[in-house]
């Protein structure tokens, strides 16, 4: 069997410690190609660039590994990797991250890290988004690398079955402290936003978003529960947003005129 | 009963004919407040603005209706409306659009229109995204307004049941030609991307995204089927991205070390 081709991407850019950790782990399993945004793209969700052109530059960051910076969003990165950089080649796995900060619960919706992974999964590539519950630039990625290795190996052995995208979050704990992996569902939760209003030097108002996460789910089978209880959370995720259970309940719309 | 409070938003900005049509319809049902991005935000998905401040300006566009322009994304607009403009008031309905172009199938993922509506639904507000399969600035919104009226009335009568977000797409047909409404699921489909490569005046390459949609679903219960067969498509949608069916199939991950 030839070496698997692994695409590594993120939303924090090429110089984030998280992507370095992920490149290190992925390189143990196959040929790695890296593409990352040339500026931080946290909170970019599934944004794509339609009204302006994209730049793509080869960069020398990781020894012996092809790496590219792109001027667009994380989703643009994956599209460019598939259609330009790796055109005509089969990508065996896409790994995104390791994000600095949680993408559990509703955060998946806003996350550039997870949207990049989702874009690859839409293209039929098995994909994993990794996030670490430590925002610090000096974060210790030892436990992340340990679990990333395990989960990448499992995925390359085609054990994801029907899943094509998984959202992995790792608690800020040492390997010894982490109790293992929990496969779970996305917790229901949300942010209570607040906007700090200030005045610019010309006296005009501006608003800066801030907020606090609150958890709604009380069950013990959610990603937030797993993280709060010392587990790595793994949520199989998908791009079909249909609320299938709700279809019968709004059938009345078909006869509403 | 007091008049319902209806938030109108979009991703094409305040001067798109689509939002004008939607304001016109919504005004027949209640008090309308409009917030729209100050520049076109197509393809912005669920992006939010974290690293720069937001501007919010009251504008005089629709007679007798409070309207605001925001410098951020469609999701930022909804967050600002809820937390700043309409703080302490209950929003009874959020309508987004009418988008110029389809948001059926996988397009929901990239759509600023649908992400704005989804953001409102995450906040617990019943929400509807409307899209019209006509990109033209001169598009005739007569049939859109006819169906928007019907669907808004149905929603305000609290008949959405378990659904809190619906994705409505309207075919480019006259009222007489449209066969009615179909409640359906999101079709499986994707874009085959192509990037047009060109050189700037300094000889540097740039890439411009283009692509063609291809449909994978063959069933007759999808949004694309409905639209291709002369129906208005309505898909109940949600922000739980968990692939619940896949959970049992990857339980092996819990014992992978």
Interface residues (C-beta under 8 A of the other chain):
Chain A: X40 X42 X43 X44 X45 X46 X47 X48 X49 X50 X51 X53 X54 X55 X56 X73 X75 X76 X79 X80 X82 X83 X84 X106 X108 X109 X110 X115 X118 X122 X123 X150 X151 X153 X154 X159 X160 X161 X162 X163 X165 X166 X167 X180 X181 X182 X183 X184 X185 X186 X188 X190 X193 X194 X195 X197 X198 X204 X205 X206 X207 X208 X209 X234 X235 X236 X237 X238 X239 X240 X241 X242 X243 X244 X245 X246 X247 X249 X250 X251 X252 X253 X254 X256 X257
Chain B: X40 X42 X43 X44 X45 X46 X47 X48 X49 X50 X51 X53 X54 X55 X56 X73 X75 X76 X79 X80 X82 X83 X84 X106 X108 X109 X110 X115 X118 X122 X123 X150 X151 X153 X154 X159 X160 X161 X162 X163 X165 X166 X167 X180 X181 X182 X183 X184 X185 X186 X188 X190 X193 X194 X195 X197 X198 X204 X205 X206 X207 X208 X209 X234 X235 X236 X237 X238 X239 X240 X241 X242 X243 X244 X245 X246 X247 X249 X250 X251 X252 X253 X254 X256 X257
